[in-house]
Amino acid sequence: MGITETLGYSILGIAIVFLMLIILMGIIVSMGKMMAKKSAPAAKAEAPAAPAPQAPAAPKEKAPGTAGSIDLHSVEPRTAAMIMAIVADEMGKPLNELRFISIKEI
């Protein structure tokens, strides 16, 4: 088996892999389009013809006060503030309704 034959088999193998990936991509794209067409009429049927106008919601009252002090163990205050803000945002609550006792870097 010479170098030219080995290179030929390598190129043929890579070509087959890429051809199969292109075929698989085509199948996935066509299935996605079919599913989008199938779900589009159902979504249109469920939507109401004219939504009733709603009054604007009253703004939520903020919780008064503070939650006390916090122990920071080898964490900068800026990093601790970011962590507390992220937790409050993920929980959907104002920061002053949450109580953080300590923050420690693991």
C-alpha positions in Angstrom: 0.0 0.0 0.0 1.6 3.2 -1.1 1.3 6.8 0.1 -1.0 7.7 -2.8 -3.4 4.9 -2.1 -3.4 5.8 1.6 -4.1 9.4 0.8 -6.9 8.4 -1.6 -8.6 6.3 1.1 -8.2 9.1 3.6 -9.8 11.7 1.3 -12.5 9.2 0.4 -13.3 8.6 4.1 -13.4 12.3 4.9 -15.6 13.0 1.8 -18.1 10.2 2.9 -18.3 11.7 6.5 -19.0 15.2 5.2 -21.5 13.9 2.7 -23.4 12.1 5.5 -23.3 15.3 7.6 -24.8 17.3 4.8 -27.5 14.7 4.3 -28.2 14.7 8.0 -28.4 18.5 8.1 -30.9 18.4 5.2 -33.1 15.9 7.0 -33.0 18.0 10.2 -33.9 21.2 8.4 -36.7 19.6 6.5 -38.2 18.1 9.7 -38.0 21.5 11.3 -39.9 23.1 8.5 -42.5 20.4 8.5 -43.0 20.8 12.3 -43.3 24.6 11.9 -45.9 24.2 9.2 -47.8 21.6 11.4 -47.8 23.8 14.5 -48.5 27.1 12.8 -52.3 26.4 12.1 -52.8 25.2 15.6 -51.2 28.3 17.1 -53.3 30.5 14.9 -56.5 28.7 15.9 -55.7 29.1 19.6 -55.0 32.8 19.4 -58.1 35.0 20.1 -59.4 37.3 17.4 -59.2 40.5 19.3 -57.5 40.7 22.7 -59.4 42.7 25.3 -57.5 45.8 26.4 -56.2 45.5 29.9 -55.7 48.2 32.5 -52.0 48.7 33.4 -51.0 46.8 36.4 -50.3 48.8 39.6 -46.6 48.9 40.4 -45.5 46.5 43.0 -44.7 48.1 46.3 -41.1 47.7 47.4 -40.3 46.1 50.7 -39.1 48.6 53.3 -35.9 48.4 55.2 -32.8 46.4 55.0 -32.1 42.7 55.7 -29.1 43.3 58.1 -25.4 42.6 57.7 -23.6 40.0 55.7 -20.3 38.1 56.3 -18.0 38.1 53.3 -15.4 35.4 53.4 -12.6 36.1 50.9 -15.1 37.8 48.5 -14.8 41.3 47.3 -17.9 43.5 48.1 -18.4 44.2 44.4 -18.5 40.4 43.6 -20.9 39.9 46.5 -23.2 42.6 45.3 -23.3 41.0 41.8 -24.1 37.6 43.3 -26.9 39.1 45.4 -28.3 41.0 42.4 -28.2 37.8 40.2 -30.0 35.7 42.9 -32.7 38.4 43.4 -33.2 38.6 39.6 -33.5 34.8 39.2 -35.9 34.6 42.1 -38.0 37.5 40.8 -37.9 39.3 44.2 -36.6 42.7 45.2 -33.2 42.6 46.8 -34.4 44.1 50.0 -36.8 41.2 50.5 -34.0 38.6 50.6 -31.6 38.0 53.5 -28.0 36.9 52.8 -26.2 35.7 55.9 -22.7 35.0 54.4 -21.0 34.6 51.0 -18.0 32.4 50.7 -15.9 31.5 47.7 -15.7 27.8 47.2 
